[in-house]
């Protein structure tokens, strides 16, 4: 459940900063398309796609593939590691002792929930720290994607811990209140609480959460800002400002989004996108991100993921009851409303989410394809789109197999994105003369 707090997949994107026209960022020069991708009477989208893919060396492709494929295994090891931590808390009765301590300190249910949550989050954070350090710090540096030294990285982790303490308490107090008051239909109302919390997170994240980790500054460079705002207005997005985020202090990844919900939307792009990409590439990215907004993908995802959450709570009802009958007395837990059972709740729900990975990825990937098509039509920059797809290929496998893409990818593969752009280009070439 905690992982849902960090979900940022339903927030969309644009732009960046420069303090004055003289201090503005200098964009990368617009690259020339490879010969096979240049407009001609014999333009072939497949050949153009292969020409773009050939711009990356075999070493670069191998590094990208290794990073991406290693991530598949990390999903499995992370899942198993989490189950191991949950089993440790239950089998040693550490979770029961944390519950008993919360009860001794206070007789009030909400305060007991908060006291238990503080203990639970601190213990699981410590137990999960070795894997977090490897995955989030050492591995990112190994593949040349991170820019932070260990001290600032650790500070960000502590900030995330503080956010988790607050957000987790805001979720668990009403969730356990519903579970205890409605013992027969708790799974339905519990799912409703989770969905409302999901909407609340989308509402406050761009304004209150994201600025905790990064600095957001209005973009002042008119050469970048004005085309983005023009593109936004042309597509019905009521944006008056574009924001830049200092993501380069943490990583080399490029990104942008139009984040927010019910009036808290804001157009943001990170400084890596500004510094590493040409204007056509930036406009291609912004067209994609605006597509998420115009196509109401935030609301679609809330509905679609809401259905997943309801199914997850139904699975939790069955899985929890099955496990409690067998080991509940040994673990010192008594019912779904028992705080000491939280590790079991998290474990069962984690099993469900792990099994649903292909479904959730497909739901998100379909939205990304729709935004890609919208972005191409809005920006009319197929070559910029192709160049950006290559840059994203630094950490996303460019040409996975169909089954691999269906299971593991929550975005289209780089090859499919470039092929889409080249097909768009082929259909928009000037008419051939007689």
N, C-alpha and C positions, 0 to 999 in steps of 0.2 A: 504493500500500500504506500509506503514511503516513496517508492520510485515514482508513483503517480504525481507526487508533489513536484517532481523535477521535470515532468513532461513539458516540453516546449514545442511539441510537434504541431500544435494548433495555434501558433502565432506566426504571422506572415511578415513581409519586410521592405525597407529601403534605407538610406543614405548616411551622410557623414559630415566632417567638419573642416573648416579652415578659418583662422581668426581674421584674416583680411585678404584682399585680392593679392597682396604681395606675399603673404604667408601661406597661401593656399597650397594644398597638396598637388604634386605633379603626378598626373596619371601616366600610366605606361603607354607607350606609343601603340597605335592600332596595328596589330600584326597583319601581314599579308597572308591571305588564304593559300594553302598549298596548291600547286598547279592543278591537280585533279579536282580541287574544290572551287576553282574559279569559274565564273559564269562563262558558258560556251554553248555552242549549238549541240554539242555531244555530252552535255552535263549528265553525269550518272551519280545519283545519291549514294549508292553503295560504294562506288569507287571513291567518292569524296569523303565518305565516312572513314574508309580505310586509310586515306591520305592523312586525315587529321590524327587518327590513332597512331600512325607511323611517326608523328612528330615527337613522341616520347620514345626514349631509348629503351632497349631491352632491360637494362638495369633499373630504370625508373618503373617500368611495368612490373618487373619482378618484385621490387620493394613494395609497391602498392598492393600487389596480390598477396604478398606475405603478411602485410599489416592487416588486410581485410580478412583473410582466412584465419589468421591468429585470433581475430575478434570473434569468429564463430566459436572457437574452442573456449574463449573467455566467457562467452555467454553460458556455456555448459558448466565450466568450473565455478563461475560466480553463482549460478543456481545451486549447484551441489554444496558449495561452501556455505551459502545461506541456510540450506537445510541442515547442514552440520551444526551451525551455530544455534539454530532453533532447537535441535535435538539435545545439544549440550545444556542449554538453559532449562529444558524440561527434565531430562534424565537426572541431572544433579540436584534438581529442585531449587536451583538458584532463582528461577522465576517465582516460585512459591514463596521463597524467603523475601524477595523484593516486594511482593504483594503484602506479606505480613508486616513488613516495615512500614509501608504506606498506611496500613490500617492502624498501626500503633501511633503514628504521628497524628492522624486525623480520622475522625469518624464521618466526615462529609464525603459523599461519593465523588463529586467532581474533583475535590482536592486529592483524594486517593488516586484517582485516575492520572492526574498531573504528576504526582509524586512517583508513581510507578513508571510513567512514561519517561521521566528524566533518567531514572535508573536504567531502564531498558535501552534507551537510545545511547547512553554513555557506554554501557557494557558492549552492545553490539558494534558500536563504532570502534572501540578498542580491539575487539576480536576480529573485525573486518579490516583493520588498518593495514596489515601486511599486503593483502590483495589490492586494496585501494592505492597504496604507494606504488606497487608494481604497475598496475593498469593505468593510473592517472598521471604518474610522474615518470618513472624510469622507462616505461615502454614508449611514451610519447616522445621522450628525448632520444631514445634509441632510433626512432624513425624520423627524427628531425622535424617534428611537428610542434614541439613545445618551446617556449622562450623563457619561462619562469625558472628561477633558481628555487631551491627547496624551501627556503624561508617564506617567500611570498606565496608559494603553492600551499604551504601548510596554513598560512593565514586565511587563504580562501576556503580551505577545508573547515577551519574553525568557524568562519562566517556561515558556511553551509550547515554546520552543526547547530549553531544558534538559530538559524531560520527553521531547521527541522524541529527543534524543541518547541518553538512557538506554533508553527503550523501543525505539528503533530498533536499538540494539546488542543488546538482549535477543532481538529477533526475528531479526536478520540472522546472528548467529553460528550458531545451530542450523540456520537455513535454508540457509546456504552449506555447512555441514557435511554436511547431507543431500544437497545437490546434487552435491557433489564425491565423496561416497562411493557414490552410487547414480546413475550417469550415464544409465542407461536408464529408470529409473522415478522419476526425481527429481521429476517434476511431481505424481505421486500423493502422495509423502511430503512434498513441499514444501507441498501443500495441507493435509495433516494438521498440519504445523507451524503454518501460518497459523491453522487452526481452534483449535488448542490455545492459541495466543497470544490469539485473540479471547476465549476463555473466561477466560484469565488476566487480560486487561484488564477484563472485566466484573466479575471478582472483586475486584480491587484499586482500581478507580476511585473508588467512593464513600468508601472509607476513607483512601486515600493520595493520590489524584490531585486530586480535586475540592477538598479543603481547601487545596491550594496556591494556588488562584485566588480562593477565597471563604471567608469566616468562617462556620462552622456552629455554631449555638447551640441548646440545648434550648428548645423553646417552652414558656413558663411561663403564658401566658394561658389559664385554664381554659375560658373561653367558646368558644375556638377549638379548643384541644387536646382537651378531653374528648369533643366530638361526633366528632372524627376518630378517636380511639382506640376509641370505641364502634362506629363504622362498621367499623373494622379488625377488632375482635374478632368482630363479627357476621358477618364474611365469612371468618373463619378465618385472619386475618393475626396472627401472634404479635408484635405491636408493643407496646412499653412506653413508647416515647418518640417524640416528633415533633420534627423539627429545622427551624430557619429558616436560610435562606441570604441573605446580604446582596447580592443581585443588583442592587439599586437603585444601587449605586455604579458599575455598568457600563452598565445599560440600563433601559428602562421596560417591558420584556417581562414578562408574567406566566408562571409555570411552576411545576410541581410534579413530583415523581417518587417512585416506590418503587424505588430503585436497588439494585443489588447482585446477588449470585449465590452460592449455596451457603453461606448463613449470614452474608454481609456485607450483607444487605438493610437499608435504612434508609428511613424515611418522611421526605421533605423537601419543603418548599415555600418559594418565595422571598418576600422581604418585599414585592415589588410586588403579589403576589397578596393578601397580607394587607392592604395599605394601600389598594388600588384596588377590592377586591371585597367584596361583602356576604357574610354567612355562608351563605346559600343557594348563592351562586356558588362559594364555597370548598368546600362540601360536594359540589357537583356535580363540581368538578374532582377532588376526592379520590376520589369514587366511580369516576370514569374511571380514575385511576391505579391504584387498588386492583384494578380489573378486569384490568389487565395482569398483576398478581401472581397473582391467583386463577386466571386462565386460562392461566398458565404461558407467557406470551408471550416471556419471556427465553429459555426453552429452545426454544420453537418457532423463534424468530429465529436462534438459533445453528444449529439444524438446517437451516433454509431458506437462510440466508446461507452455511452450510457447503457446500451444494450449488452455490450460485453461485460460491464460491471454487474448488471442484473444477473446475467448467466453465471458470473463468477461467484456472486453471493449464494446462488442456488447450489453451485458446486461446493461452496464452503459449508453450507448447511449439512449436506450429505457427508462430506469428507471429515468435518469436525466430529460429527456424531459417531462415525465409524471409528476414528482414532480414540475418542474419549472412552468408548465402551471397552476398548482393549487395554489402554494404558493410563486412563485418567486417574485412577486411584494411586497408581505407582508414581505419577508425576505430581500429585497433590492438587489437581484441578477439578473443578466441579461445575461444568456448564459453560456455555458460550459467554455468559456475563461475568465470568471470573477473570479478573485482570491477569492472573498468573497464566491463563491460557493464551495470552497474546502471541507468544512464539508459535504455538500451534496454528492459530488463525493466520499468521503471516506465512507459515510454511505451506498450508493448504492452498491459500490464495496464490502463492508463488508457483505452485505446481500448475494451477489452472492457467496463469499468465504464461508460463513457459510453454504449455501445450498450445496456447492460442497465439504464439508468436507469428506463425505464418498468416493467420487471419488478420491480426492487428496490422502487420506489415503491409498486407495487401490493401486493406482499407486506406491506409495512409498513402501508399504508392499510387493508387488510383487518383487520389486528390492531387498528387504531385504531377502526374501526367496531364491532368486537366489544366493545372496552373502552367505547365510548360507550353501547352498549345496556346493558352491565352497570352502568355508572355511573348511568344513569337509573333502573334498577330498584333499585339500592342506595340512592341518595340521595333519590330521588323528588322531585327539584327540576328539573322541565323548564324553568321560567322562569329559574332561576339558570343552567342550562346554556346557554340561548339568550343571556343577557346576556354570559356568558363568551365565547361564539362571536363576538359582536360585537367584544369587546376583542381577540380574536385576529385579527380582520379588520383591525386596524391594519397588519399586515404580511403577511397572507394574503388573496389575492383572495377576496371573499365569494361571487361567483357566476360562476365560470369555465364555459366550455363543457365538455361531456362529454369530448371528446377531450383538451382542455387539462388537465382534472383527472386523467384517466387517465395522461397522460405525465409531468406535472410535480409532481403533488401526492402527498406521502407521508402526508398527513392528509386526511380528507374536507373538502370546501369548507365555508365557514361556512353557506351556504344549506342544504346537505344536512344539516348537523348540526342547525340550527334546525328544519328540517322534520321530522327524526327526533324531536326533543324535542316538537314540537307534536302529532305523531301519537301519541306516547306519552301526552301529556296528554289528547288526545281519547278514548283508550281507557280512561282512568282517571277521567273525570269522573263525578260521582254519577249513578246511574240516573235517567232522566227519569220523572216521574210521569205517570199516566194523564191 
